[in-house]
Amino acid sequence: MERTISFAISGAVVAIKAKFDLFGVAFVGVITAMGGGIVRDILIGRYPPAVFTNFYIFLITVISLLIGIDGLKIQKTKQQLI
């Protein structure tokens, strides 16, 4: 679960630094989080991957993206004030 959160936030951070729009940031964050989980499940032999059987993983990904985007906006605002 915590890996999904970290992958979602790291994907969002990379997309924001690449100056993607909000949809691009959300897309890259979701693909990073979900893709990592799918690859992991396939490599360990878990079928179907947890992403397809557990709705909470998608919900956690979206919440993590919102937190990551908001955190970067706050950081950007602080840097502008300095």
Secondary structure, 3 states (H helix, E strand, C coil): CHHHHHHHHHHHHHHHHCCCCHHHHHHHHHHHHHHHHHHHHHHHCCCCCHHHHCHHHHHHHHHHHHHHHHHHHHHHHHHHHC
